[in-house]
Amino acid sequence: MSRPLSEAAPIPANAENRYEVTRRDLPLSCPMPAMSLWNSHPKVYLPIVEDGGESVCPYCGAHYVLRD
């Protein structure tokens, strides 16, 4: 199950394996700004194609899918 990262409440980092992101979330980084950082890995920027692209974090394996 995935949920948009632009929701108001902060979400725990590395809590899910798949996240949906929008163009508003670009440039894409893991962990995302809306994530709690206390239990996460160093921030890394991920390449993603802006036309239905996907990217995987090399640290935690989180799978990001660009919707729109």
Residue, then its C-alpha position, 0 to 999 in steps of 0.5 A: m500500500s502506498r500513500p501520497l507524501s504531501e499529507a499534512a502529518p509527518i510520516p516515519a522514514n523507512a516505514e513503507n516500501r512504496y511511496e507515491v510522489t508528485r511533481r511538487d515533491l521534486p527534486l526527489s530525496c530519501p528520506m523526504p522532507a515530510m519524514s521523521l529523520w531520527n531513525s533514517h539513513p543520510k539524505v540522498y537525492l534520487p533521479i526520477v523521470e518526470d513522465g511516470g518515472e520510478s526510483v529506488c533508494p540505494y540505502c533503504g530500498a524504498h520504491y518511489v513512483l511519480r504519479d501525475 
